[in-house]
Amino acid sequence: MDAASPEWVFQRALDVILEHEGGFVDDPDDPGGATNFGVSLRFLHSVGELDVDGDGFHDFDFDKDGDVDAIDVRSMERSQAAMIYRDFWWLKFRYDLLPGEVAIKVFDLSVNMGARQAHKLLQRALRASGVEVVDDGLIGPVTRLAIDDTDLCALLPALRSEAAGFYRALTAARPPLKKFLKGWLRRAYS
């Protein structure tokens, strides 16, 4: 696989996310609920009823017991998480159209804080790098063009700084989340 190919970038981005997310956790302070490989039960429920393969079961009912619950999250395999990330993040938000390192960083932040918030941070980082864009949370043609016109050596540190600031503000506003701050900052600055 060519190191510049979109598939190589996706695989690299997936490796980064899985490194940051780890395996199964079910922390009562995590608003996502039970989470495995970074895919939360809350997210699986938000997708709604899917039976793309036509087997009569919800596509995320991995144990085929008729519901999507923490047991399904725990039993999710890496390949299933990869498919979810490809379909519901990478392709949906067209990260494949972004420069490799930017795509990896925005994708990683998107999984953790939500796509709209990660996209706003990217747009704020663009402004910090000297390019005027509106932080509307949408990576459309204007934002893509702005990225193309920006020095990535300036954009990536600005994006890391924006992410760290977001995490600090979040934990200041919601003190029970402070236990996650060290990991979030490590993620922001990686």
Backbone as a printed PyTorch tensor [residue, N CA C, xyz], in Angstrom:
tensor([[[  0.8520,  -1.1800,   0.0000],
         [  0.0000,   0.0000,   0.0000],
         [  0.8930,   1.2370,   0.0000]],

        [[  0.6300,   2.1610,  -0.8980],
         [  1.3970,   3.3980,  -1.0310],
         [  1.1720,   4.2850,   0.1910]],

        [[  2.2700,   4.7970,   0.7660],
         [  2.1870,   5.6220,   1.9710],
         [  1.3930,   6.9090,   1.7640]],

        [[  1.1680,   7.3170,   0.5410],
         [  0.3990,   8.5330,   0.2840],
         [ -1.0500,   8.2270,  -0.0910]],

        [[ -1.3990,   6.9670,  -0.2070],
         [ -2.7440,   6.6220,  -0.6500],
         [ -3.7710,   6.9090,   0.4480]],

        [[ -5.0070,   7.2220,   0.0520],
         [ -6.0600,   7.4550,   1.0450],
         [ -6.2640,   6.2450,   1.9690]],

        [[ -6.1170,   5.0380,   1.4520],
         [ -6.2840,   3.8460,   2.2950],
         [ -5.1760,   3.7610,   3.3400]],

        [[ -3.9450,   4.0920,   2.9580],
         [ -2.8400,   4.0960,   3.9190],
         [ -3.1050,   5.1220,   5.0090]],

        [[ -3.5800,   6.3050,   4.6240],
         [ -3.8650,   7.3620,   5.6030],
         [ -4.9770,   6.9050,   6.5430]],

        [[ -6.0270,   6.2810,   5.9890],
         [ -7.1040,   5.7800,   6.8570],
         [ -6.5630,   4.7510,   7.8380]],

        [[ -5.7610,   3.8150,   7.3860],
         [ -5.2220,   2.7860,   8.2750],
         [ -4.3450,   3.4080,   9.3620]],

        [[ -3.5600,   4.4030,   8.9980],
         [ -2.7320,   5.1100,   9.9800],
         [ -3.6190,   5.8360,  10.9860]],

        [[ -4.6590,   6.5030,  10.4950],
         [ -5.5970,   7.2090,  11.3700],
         [ -6.2980,   6.2320,  12.3120]],

        [[ -6.6860,   5.0980,  11.7920],
         [ -7.3240,   4.0760,  12.6160],
         [ -6.3720,   3.6020,  13.7150]],

        [[ -5.1180,   3.3890,  13.3750],
         [ -4.1210,   2.9810,  14.3790],
         [ -3.9990,   4.0270,  15.4810]],

        [[ -3.9990,   5.3040,  15.1080],
         [ -3.8980,   6.3840,  16.0920],
         [ -5.1030,   6.3580,  17.0280]],

        [[ -6.2870,   6.2370,  16.4540],
         [ -7.4980,   6.2220,  17.2710],
         [ -7.5050,   5.0310,  18.2250]],

        [[ -7.1770,   3.8720,  17.7060],
         [ -7.2070,   2.6770,  18.5530],
         [ -6.1460,   2.7490,  19.6500]],

        [[ -5.0230,   3.4000,  19.3610],
         [ -4.0110,   3.6060,  20.3980],
         [ -4.5520,   4.5260,  21.4950]],

        [[ -5.2460,   5.5910,  21.0920],
         [ -5.7940,   6.5270,  22.0750],
         [ -6.9890,   5.9490,  22.8210]],

        [[ -7.7870,   5.1770,  22.1510],
         [ -9.0280,   4.6950,  22.7420],
         [ -8.8770,   3.4130,  23.5590]],

        [[ -7.9900,   2.5420,  23.1340],
         [ -7.8250,   1.2910,  23.8740],
         [ -8.9980,   0.3580,  23.7040]],

        [[ -9.1900,  -0.4910,  24.6880],
         [-10.2230,  -1.5150,  24.6280],
         [-11.4990,  -1.1180,  25.3420]],

        [[-12.1580,  -2.0970,  25.9040],
         [-13.4720,  -1.8970,  26.5180],
         [-13.3540,  -1.1620,  27.8520]],

        [[-14.2000,  -0.1560,  28.0200],
         [-14.3620,   0.5440,  29.2970],
         [-15.8360,   0.8780,  29.4710]],

        [[-16.2530,   0.9130,  30.7060],
         [-17.6250,   1.3060,  31.0300],
         [-17.5650,   2.1670,  32.2840]],

        [[-17.0920,   3.3920,  32.1140],
         [-16.9010,   4.3320,  33.2080],
         [-18.2000,   5.0980,  33.4360]],

        [[-18.7150,   5.1240,  34.6640],
         [-19.9780,   5.8270,  34.9140],
         [-19.9170,   7.3330,  34.6300]],

        [[-18.7180,   7.9160,  34.6190],
         [-18.5890,   9.3440,  34.3220],
         [-18.4580,   9.6310,  32.8320]],

        [[-18.3660,   8.5940,  32.0130],
         [-18.2500,   8.7780,  30.5640],
         [-19.6520,   8.8870,  29.9770]],

        [[-20.0020,  10.0580,  29.4110],
         [-21.3510,  10.2140,  28.8740],
         [-21.6870,   9.2550,  27.7360]],

        [[-20.6720,   8.6620,  27.1080],
         [-20.9210,   7.7270,  26.0160],
         [-21.3540,   6.3530,  26.4860]],

        [[-21.1630,   6.0800,  27.7790],
         [-21.4880,   4.7600,  28.3040],
         [-20.4240,   3.7510,  27.9080]],

        [[-20.7950,   2.4950,  27.8800],
         [-19.8680,   1.4250,  27.5150],
         [-19.2280,   1.7620,  26.1750]],

        [[-17.9030,   1.5910,  26.1060],
         [-17.1390,   1.9710,  24.9140],
         [-16.0860,   0.9180,  24.6360]],

        [[-15.8950,   0.5800,  23.3800],
         [-14.8430,  -0.3500,  22.9790],
         [-14.2110,   0.1790,  21.6940]],

        [[-12.8990,   0.2380,  21.6730],
         [-12.1720,   0.8000,  20.5250],
         [-12.5990,   2.2380,  20.2510]],

        [[-13.1890,   2.9020,  21.2440],
         [-13.6670,   4.2650,  21.0580],
         [-15.0870,   4.3700,  20.5430]],

        [[-15.7130,   3.2640,  20.2140],
         [-17.0970,   3.2640,  19.7340],
         [-18.0000,   3.0670,  20.9490]],

        [[-18.8490,   4.0540,  21.2060],
         [-19.6740,   4.0230,  22.4190],
         [-21.0680,   3.4510,  22.1580]],

        [[-21.6410,   2.9650,  23.2270],
         [-23.0230,   2.4820,  23.1620],
         [-23.9450,   3.6300,  22.7600]],

        [[-23.6910,   4.8140,  23.2760],
         [-24.5110,   5.9780,  22.9090],
         [-24.4700,   6.2020,  21.3980]],

        [[-23.2760,   6.0850,  20.8040],
         [-23.1770,   6.2580,  19.3540],
         [-23.9700,   5.1740,  18.6240]],

        [[-23.7970,   3.9210,  19.0340],
         [-24.5060,   2.8250,  18.3620],
         [-26.0120,   3.0280,  18.4160]],

        [[-26.5070,   3.5230,  19.5570],
         [-27.9400,   3.7980,  19.6580],
         [-28.3410,   4.9780,  18.7760]],

        [[-27.4570,   5.9560,  18.6280],
         [-27.8020,   7.1480,  17.8500],
         [-27.9570,   6.8590,  16.3570]],

        [[-27.3450,   5.7930,  15.8930],
         [-27.3960,   5.4620,  14.4650],
         [-28.7840,   5.0060,  14.0560]],

        [[-29.5340,   4.4350,  14.9820],
         [-30.8660,   3.9410,  14.6620],
         [-30.8130,   2.4990,  14.1850]],

        [[-31.9410,   2.0280,  13.7310],
         [-32.0520,   0.6360,  13.2880],
         [-31.4120,   0.4410,  11.9200]],

        [[-30.4080,  -0.4050,  11.8670],
         [-29.7320,  -0.7210,  10.6070],
         [-29.7000,  -2.2270,  10.4210]],

        [[-30.0850,  -2.6760,   9.2540],
         [-29.9180,  -4.0860,   8.8910],
         [-29.4640,  -4.1300,   7.4390]],

        [[-28.2820,  -3.5640,   7.2140],
         [-27.7490,  -3.4700,   5.8530],
         [-27.5140,  -4.8490,   5.2530]],

        [[-27.0660,  -5.8000,   6.0860],
         [-26.7540,  -7.1320,   5.5550],
         [-27.9930,  -8.0200,   5.4010]],

        [[-29.1630,  -7.5460,   5.8840],
         [-30.4140,  -8.2550,   5.6710],
         [-30.5770,  -9.5440,   6.4480]],

        [[-29.8540,  -9.6960,   7.5640],
         [-29.9660, -10.9330,   8.3350],
         [-31.0640, -10.8950,   9.3850]],

        [[-31.8020,  -9.7780,   9.4660],
         [-32.8840,  -9.6640,  10.4310],
         [-32.4610,  -9.1150,  11.7760]],

        [[-31.1780,  -8.8550,  11.9580],
         [-30.6610,  -8.2970,  13.2020],
         [-30.0860,  -6.9050,  12.9440]],

        [[-30.2040,  -6.0550,  13.9440],
         [-29.5450,  -4.7530,  13.8910],
         [-28.0620,  -5.0080,  13.6380]],

        [[-27.4610,  -4.2320,  12.7580],
         [-26.0640,  -4.4720,  12.3850],
         [-25.0940,  -4.3690,  13.5530]],

        [[-25.4810,  -3.6760,  14.6180],
         [-24.5930,  -3.5630,  15.7800],
         [-24.9870,  -4.5050,  16.9120]],

        [[-25.9420,  -5.3800,  16.6470],
         [-26.3020,  -6.4400,  17.6010],
         [-25.3270,  -7.5920,  17.3600]],

        [[-24.0870,  -7.3860,  17.7920],
         [-23.0200,  -8.3240,  17.4730],
         [-23.2400,  -9.7090,  18.0690]],

        [[-23.9480,  -9.7880,  19.2110],
         [-24.1960, -11.1030,  19.8080],
         [-25.5300, -11.7040,  19.3720]],

        [[-26.2510, -10.9990,  18.5070],
         [-27.4980, -11.4830,  17.8850],
         [-28.5520, -11.9120,  18.9090]],

        [[-28.6770, -11.1100,  19.9960],
         [-29.6860, -11.4380,  20.9990],
         [-30.9130, -10.5390,  20.9250]],

        [[-30.9880,  -9.6900,  19.8880],
         [-32.1770,  -8.8720,  19.6720],
         [-32.0850,  -7.4490,  20.1930]],

        [[-30.9750,  -7.0750,  20.8420],
         [-30.8250,  -5.6950,  21.2900],
         [-29.3710,  -5.2550,  21.1420]],

        [[-29.1640,  -3.9580,  21.2250],
         [-27.8150,  -3.4010,  21.1880],
         [-27.5460,  -2.8570,  22.5800]],

        [[-26.6100,  -3.4970,  23.2710],
         [-26.3270,  -3.1350,  24.6550],
         [-24.8220,  -3.2150,  24.9270]],

        [[-24.4520,  -3.0540,  26.1900],
         [-23.0350,  -3.0540,  26.5730],
         [-22.3470,  -4.3700,  26.2100]],

        [[-23.0800,  -5.4610,  26.1810],
         [-22.4880,  -6.7490,  25.8070],
         [-22.0470,  -6.7200,  24.3440]],

        [[-22.8430,  -6.0750,  23.5030],
         [-22.4540,  -5.9370,  22.0890],
         [-21.2100,  -5.0690,  21.9560]],

        [[-21.1610,  -3.9950,  22.7330],
         [-19.9810,  -3.1220,  22.6990],
         [-18.7490,  -3.9180,  23.1170]],

        [[-18.8740,  -4.6840,  24.2010],
         [-17.7430,  -5.4810,  24.6950],
         [-17.3070,  -6.5250,  23.6650]],

        [[-18.2500,  -7.1080,  22.9370],
         [-17.9070,  -8.1850,  22.0010],
         [-17.5080,  -7.6730,  20.6120]],

        [[-17.5780,  -6.3570,  20.4070],
         [-17.1940,  -5.7930,  19.1210],
         [-15.7350,  -6.1240,  18.8130]],

        [[-15.4790,  -6.5040,  17.5700],
         [-14.1140,  -6.8140,  17.1410],
         [-13.5000,  -5.5980,  16.4650]],

        [[-12.1790,  -5.5920,  16.3970],
         [-11.4550,  -4.4790,  15.7840],
         [-11.9480,  -4.2250,  14.3640]],

        [[-12.1860,  -5.2700,  13.5980],
         [-12.6340,  -5.0970,  12.2160],
         [-14.0090,  -4.4380,  12.1590]],

        [[-14.8610,  -4.7250,  13.1330],
         [-16.1840,  -4.0930,  13.1760],
         [-16.0520,  -2.6080,  13.5290]],

        [[-15.1660,  -2.3120,  14.4730],
         [-14.9160,  -0.9080,  14.8200],
         [-14.3440,  -0.1710,  13.6110]],

        [[-13.4410,  -0.8140,  12.8810],
         [-12.8480,  -0.1900,  11.6890],
         [-13.9230,   0.1380,  10.6560]],

        [[-14.8620,  -0.7670,  10.4580],
         [-15.9480,  -0.5330,   9.5080],
         [-16.8040,   0.6550,   9.9650]],

        [[-17.0920,   0.7210,  11.2520],
         [-17.8750,   1.8320,  11.7890],
         [-17.1330,   3.1520,  11.5580]],

        [[-15.8490,   3.1640,  11.8640],
         [-15.0620,   4.3860,  11.6660],
         [-14.9960,   4.7880,  10.2000]],

        [[-14.8270,   3.8270,   9.3350],
         [-14.7600,   4.1460,   7.8980],
         [-16.0900,   4.7400,   7.4180]],

        [[-17.1930,   4.0890,   7.7590],
         [-18.5000,   4.5020,   7.2380],
         [-19.0750,   5.7420,   7.9210]],

        [[-18.9380,   5.8390,   9.2320],
         [-19.6310,   6.8820,   9.9790],
         [-18.7660,   8.0950,  10.3110]],

        [[-17.4790,   8.0140,  10.0040],
         [-16.5990,   9.1740,  10.2100],
         [-15.8060,   9.4630,   8.9360]],

        [[-14.8800,   8.5740,   8.6080],
         [-13.9130,   8.8430,   7.5360],
         [-14.5930,   9.2320,   6.2230]],

        [[-15.5010,   8.4010,   5.7430],
         [-16.1650,   8.6720,   4.4640],
         [-17.2770,   9.7090,   4.6080]],

        [[-18.0190,   9.6340,   5.6840],
         [-19.1220,  10.5800,   5.8940],
         [-18.6330,  12.0250,   5.8710]],

        [[-17.5050,  12.2810,   6.5460],
         [-17.0050,  13.6550,   6.6490],
         [-15.9060,  13.9600,   5.6300]],

        [[-15.6270,  13.0250,   4.7190],
         [-14.6710,  13.1830,   3.6290],
         [-13.2750,  13.5590,   4.1140]],

        [[-12.8500,  12.9180,   5.1980],
         [-11.4880,  13.1380,   5.6790],
         [-10.4640,  12.6730,   4.6470]],

        [[-10.8970,  11.8050,   3.7570],
         [ -9.9990,  11.3410,   2.6930],
         [ -9.5790,  12.4660,   1.7470]],

        [[-10.2730,  13.5990,   1.7780],
         [ -9.9280,  14.7340,   0.9280],
         [ -8.9560,  15.7000,   1.5970]],

        [[ -8.6360,  15.4590,   2.8610],
         [ -7.7380,  16.3430,   3.6010],
         [ -6.3040,  15.8370,   3.5030]],

        [[ -5.3350,  16.7310,   3.6730],
         [ -3.9400,  16.2690,   3.7340],
         [ -3.7800,  15.2560,   4.8670]],

        [[ -2.9270,  14.2670,   4.6620],
         [ -2.8040,  13.1290,   5.5620],
         [ -2.7560,  13.4450,   7.0430]],

        [[ -1.8050,  14.2630,   7.4780],
         [ -1.6680,  14.5340,   8.9140],
         [ -2.8540,  15.3130,   9.4670]],

        [[ -3.4220,  16.1950,   8.6750],
         [ -4.6080,  16.9360,   9.1020],
         [ -5.7840,  15.9680,   9.2240]],

        [[ -5.9460,  15.1010,   8.2460],
         [ -7.0310,  14.1200,   8.2760],
         [ -6.9350,  13.2430,   9.5170]],

        [[ -5.7370,  12.7760,   9.8080],
         [ -5.5380,  11.9010,  10.9690],
         [ -5.9060,  12.6240,  12.2520]],

        [[ -5.4440,  13.8620,  12.4090],
         [ -5.6930,  14.6120,  13.6440],
         [ -7.1670,  14.9480,  13.8070]],

        [[ -7.7900,  15.4450,  12.7460],
         [ -9.2060,  15.8250,  12.8460],
         [-10.0740,  14.5920,  13.0870]],

        [[ -9.7740,  13.5040,  12.4160],
         [-10.5030,  12.2480,  12.6070],
         [-10.3950,  11.7900,  14.0570]],

        [[ -9.1940,  11.8040,  14.6030],
         [ -8.9730,  11.3860,  15.9900],
         [ -9.7660,  12.2640,  16.9590]],

        [[ -9.7080,  13.5680,  16.7700],
         [-10.4560,  14.4760,  17.6450],
         [-11.9590,  14.2930,  17.4650]],

        [[-12.3870,  14.0760,  16.2340],
         [-13.8000,  13.8990,  15.9320],
         [-14.3930,  12.7070,  16.6760]],

        [[-13.6460,  11.6320,  16.7160],
         [-14.1130,  10.4310,  17.4150],
         [-14.2920,  10.7300,  18.8990]],

        [[-13.4080,  11.5360,  19.4550],
         [-13.4390,  11.7880,  20.8910],
         [-14.4350,  12.8730,  21.2910]],

        [[-14.5170,  13.9530,  20.5380],
         [-15.3240,  15.0970,  20.9780],
         [-16.5370,  15.3660,  20.1000]],

        [[-16.6700,  14.6040,  19.0320],
         [-17.7540,  14.8360,  18.0890],
         [-17.2370,  15.5850,  16.8780]],

        [[-17.7740,  15.2510,  15.7210],
         [-17.2810,  15.8080,  14.4660],
         [-17.4460,  17.3200,  14.4090]],

        [[-18.5880,  17.8200,  14.7550],
         [-18.8270,  19.2580,  14.6380],
         [-17.8270,  20.0540,  15.4700]],

        [[-17.5870,  19.5990,  16.6970],
         [-16.6330,  20.3080,  17.5560],
         [-15.2190,  20.2230,  16.9910]],

        [[-14.8080,  19.0550,  16.5370],
         [-13.4690,  18.8980,  15.9590],
         [-13.3020,  19.7710,  14.7200]],

        [[-14.3430,  19.8730,  13.9230],
         [-14.2860,  20.6930,  12.7100],
         [-14.1850,  22.1750,  13.0760]],

        [[-14.9020,  22.5940,  14.1170],
         [-14.7870,  23.9860,  14.5670],
         [-13.3670,  24.2830,  15.0420]],

        [[-12.7680,  23.3430,  15.7490],
         [-11.3980,  23.5590,  16.2150],
         [-10.4360,  23.6700,  15.0330]],

        [[-10.6500,  22.8650,  14.0080],
         [ -9.8390,  22.9730,  12.8000],
         [ -9.9940,  24.3650,  12.1870]],

        [[-11.2090,  24.8540,  12.1260],
         [-11.4500,  26.1680,  11.5390],
         [-10.8320,  27.2840,  12.3870]],

        [[-10.8690,  27.1350,  13.7020],
         [-10.2140,  28.1170,  14.5780],
         [ -8.7000,  28.0570,  14.4110]],

        [[ -8.1780,  26.8560,  14.2250],
         [ -6.7350,  26.6990,  13.9950],
         [ -6.3400,  27.3410,  12.6700]],

        [[ -7.1990,  27.2500,  11.6820],
         [ -6.9340,  27.9250,  10.4070],
         [ -6.8540,  29.4400,  10.6190]],

        [[ -7.7820,  29.9770,  11.4040],
         [ -7.7410,  31.4170,  11.6840],
         [ -6.4690,  31.7800,  12.4380]],

        [[ -6.0840,  30.9300,  13.3980],
         [ -4.8450,  31.1840,  14.1450],
         [ -3.6290,  31.1280,  13.2270]],

        [[ -3.7650,  30.4200,  12.1150],
         [ -2.6780,  30.3130,  11.1220],
         [ -2.7560,  31.4040,  10.0600]],

        [[ -3.7190,  32.3310,  10.2190],
         [ -3.7910,  33.4730,   9.3150],
         [ -4.7780,  33.3660,   8.1770]],

        [[ -5.6470,  32.3570,   8.1860],
         [ -6.6340,  32.2040,   7.1160],
         [ -8.0230,  32.4020,   7.7160]],

        [[ -8.7670,  33.3300,   7.1550],
         [-10.0930,  33.6280,   7.6820],
         [-11.1360,  32.6350,   7.1720]],

        [[-11.7060,  31.8840,   8.0880],
         [-12.8370,  31.0030,   7.7970],
         [-13.8090,  31.1100,   8.9590]],

        [[-15.0510,  30.8030,   8.6990],
         [-16.0740,  30.7890,   9.7380],
         [-16.0070,  29.4390,  10.4320]],

        [[-16.1180,  29.4360,  11.7600],
         [-16.1060,  28.1510,  12.4570],
         [-17.5380,  27.6410,  12.6040]],

        [[-18.0360,  27.0850,  11.4960],
         [-19.4040,  26.5680,  11.4510],
         [-19.4760,  25.0670,  11.6930]],

        [[-18.3180,  24.4130,  11.8340],
         [-18.3020,  22.9850,  12.0940],
         [-18.4830,  22.1190,  10.8650]],

        [[-18.4330,  22.7140,   9.6940],
         [-18.5950,  21.9660,   8.4500],
         [-17.3140,  22.0590,   7.6370]],

        [[-16.7870,  20.9160,   7.2390],
         [-15.6050,  20.9310,   6.3790],
         [-16.0990,  20.8380,   4.9350]],

        [[-16.3450,  22.0130,   4.3880],
         [-16.8060,  22.0980,   3.0140],
         [-15.7080,  22.6390,   2.1260]],

        [[-16.0780,  23.0740,   0.9270],
         [-15.0810,  23.5450,  -0.0360],
         [-14.2580,  24.7290,   0.4700]],

        [[-14.8650,  25.6440,   1.2110],
         [-14.1420,  26.8190,   1.7010],
         [-13.0730,  26.3970,   2.7090]],

        [[-13.4440,  25.5250,   3.6240],
         [-12.4820,  25.0560,   4.6200],
         [-11.3800,  24.2410,   3.9510]],

        [[-11.7380,  23.3860,   3.0080],
         [-10.7150,  22.5880,   2.3100],
         [ -9.7290,  23.4870,   1.5580]],

        [[-10.2590,  24.5060,   0.9010],
         [ -9.4030,  25.4470,   0.1870],
         [ -8.4870,  26.1910,   1.1620]],

        [[ -9.0310,  26.5660,   2.3040],
         [ -8.2310,  27.2520,   3.3230],
         [ -7.0980,  26.3480,   3.8090]],

        [[ -7.3860,  25.0580,   3.9880],
         [ -6.3400,  24.1150,   4.4070],
         [ -5.2450,  24.0520,   3.3400]],

        [[ -5.6530,  24.0030,   2.0880],
         [ -4.6820,  23.9460,   0.9910],
         [ -3.7980,  25.1890,   0.9530]],

        [[ -4.3280,  26.3300,   1.4250],
         [ -3.5870,  27.5940,   1.4020],
         [ -2.8120,  27.8560,   2.6910]],

        [[ -2.7980,  26.8820,   3.5820],
         [ -2.1680,  27.0730,   4.8900],
         [ -0.9190,  26.2130,   5.0160]],

        [[  0.0530,  26.7490,   5.6820],
         [  1.2660,  26.0030,   5.9950],
         [  0.9170,  24.9690,   7.0690]],

        [[  1.0090,  23.6970,   6.7280],
         [  0.6470,  22.6380,   7.6770],
         [  1.5390,  22.6480,   8.9050]],

        [[  2.7540,  23.1680,   8.7610],
         [  3.6550,  23.2670,   9.9160],
         [  3.1440,  24.2780,  10.9340]],

        [[  2.2770,  25.1880,  10.5170],
         [  1.6310,  26.1310,  11.4290],
         [  0.2590,  25.6110,  11.8570]],

        [[ -0.4490,  24.9700,  10.9340],
         [ -1.8210,  24.5250,  11.2090],
         [ -1.8730,  23.4330,  12.2700]],

        [[ -1.0240,  22.4340,  12.1720],
         [ -1.1060,  21.3120,  13.1140],
         [ -0.8330,  21.7370,  14.5550]],

        [[  0.1930,  22.5420,  14.8480],
         [  0.3590,  22.9950,  16.2300],
         [ -0.8250,  23.8490,  16.7150]],

        [[ -1.3770,  24.6660,  15.8180],
         [ -2.5410,  25.4730,  16.1940],
         [ -3.7330,  24.5760,  16.5190]],

        [[ -3.9180,  23.5230,  15.7430],
         [ -5.0130,  22.5870,  15.9990],
         [ -4.8070,  21.8670,  17.3320]],

        [[ -3.5890,  21.4670,  17.6080],
         [ -3.2960,  20.8200,  18.8940],
         [ -3.6040,  21.7650,  20.0620]],

        [[ -3.2310,  23.0150,  19.9070],
         [ -3.4930,  24.0090,  20.9460],
         [ -4.9920,  24.2350,  21.1350]],

        [[ -5.7280,  24.3380,  20.0400],
         [ -7.1860,  24.5010,  20.1230],
         [ -7.8310,  23.3130,  20.8400]],

        [[ -7.3590,  22.1080,  20.5200],
         [ -7.9140,  20.9110,  21.1610],
         [ -7.6290,  20.9110,  22.6570]],

        [[ -6.4070,  21.2440,  23.0310],
         [ -6.0550,  21.2860,  24.4570],
         [ -6.9160,  22.3110,  25.1850]],

        [[ -7.1090,  23.4710,  24.5740],
         [ -7.9580,  24.4880,  25.1850],
         [ -9.3890,  24.0180,  25.3560]],

        [[ -9.8970,  23.3150,  24.3560],
         [-11.2580,  22.7710,  24.4530],
         [-11.3680,  21.8070,  25.6280]],

        [[-10.4140,  20.8850,  25.7420],
         [-10.4640,  19.9040,  26.8280],
         [-10.3520,  20.5750,  28.1990]],

        [[ -9.4990,  21.5890,  28.3030],
         [ -9.3700,  22.2940,  29.5860],
         [-10.6720,  23.0080,  29.9470]],

        [[-11.2870,  23.6590,  28.9740],
         [-12.5500,  24.3470,  29.2310],
         [-13.6550,  23.3560,  29.5870]],

        [[-13.6700,  22.2280,  28.9140],
         [-14.6810,  21.2060,  29.1960],
         [-14.5680,  20.6980,  30.6310]],

        [[-13.3570,  20.4110,  31.0740],
         [-13.1940,  19.8920,  32.4340],
         [-13.4210,  20.9730,  33.4820]],

        [[-13.1720,  22.2310,  33.1320],
         [-13.4810,  23.3220,  34.0620],
         [-14.9960,  23.4510,  34.2380]],

        [[-15.7300,  23.2650,  33.1550],
         [-17.1880,  23.3670,  33.1970],
         [-17.8440,  22.1270,  33.8070]],

        [[-17.1810,  20.9820,  33.6680],
         [-17.7490,  19.7150,  34.1660],
         [-16.6850,  18.9820,  34.9840]],

        [[-16.5050,  19.3670,  36.2480],
         [-15.4280,  18.8150,  37.0810],
         [-15.3430,  17.2830,  37.1510]],

        [[-16.4420,  16.5260,  37.0830],
         [-16.2730,  15.0660,  37.1110],
         [-15.4350,  14.5170,  35.9410]],

        [[-15.3180,  15.2990,  34.8750],
         [-14.5450,  14.8530,  33.7150],
         [-13.0490,  15.1010,  33.8780]],

        [[-12.6320,  15.7680,  34.9660],
         [-11.2040,  16.0770,  35.1490],
         [-10.3410,  14.8260,  35.1600]],

        [[-10.9060,  13.7000,  35.5500],
         [-10.1060,  12.4700,  35.5750],
         [ -9.6720,  12.0450,  34.1740]],

        [[-10.3160,  12.5870,  33.1320],
         [ -9.9600,  12.2620,  31.7540],
         [ -8.9660,  13.2580,  31.1540]],

        [[ -8.7110,  14.3730,  31.8520],
         [ -7.9470,  15.4730,  31.2620],
         [ -6.5400,  15.0670,  30.8460]],

        [[ -5.8310,  14.3300,  31.6680],
         [ -4.4580,  13.9560,  31.3220],
         [ -4.4190,  13.1890,  29.9950]],

        [[ -5.3030,  12.2210,  29.8370],
         [ -5.3680,  11.4520,  28.5910],
         [ -5.8030,  12.3040,  27.4100]],

        [[ -6.7590,  13.2080,  27.6590],
         [ -7.2270,  14.0720,  26.5830],
         [ -6.1200,  15.0180,  26.1180]],

        [[ -5.3490,  15.5450,  27.0610],
         [ -4.2520,  16.4390,  26.6770],
         [ -3.1740,  15.6790,  25.9160]],

        [[ -2.9190,  14.4530,  26.3360],
         [ -1.9550,  13.6230,  25.5920],
         [ -2.4510,  13.4400,  24.1450]],

        [[ -3.7360,  13.2090,  24.0150],
         [ -4.3500,  13.0630,  22.6910],
         [ -4.2420,  14.3660,  21.9040]],

        [[ -4.5610,  15.4840,  22.5460],
         [ -4.5350,  16.7850,  21.8770],
         [ -3.1560,  17.0950,  21.3150]],

        [[ -2.1340,  16.8140,  22.1030],
         [ -0.7760,  17.1930,  21.7100],
         [ -0.0500,  16.1270,  20.8810]],

        [[ -0.6890,  14.9860,  20.6600],
         [ -0.0070,  13.9320,  19.8870],
         [  0.0190,  14.2500,  18.4040]]])
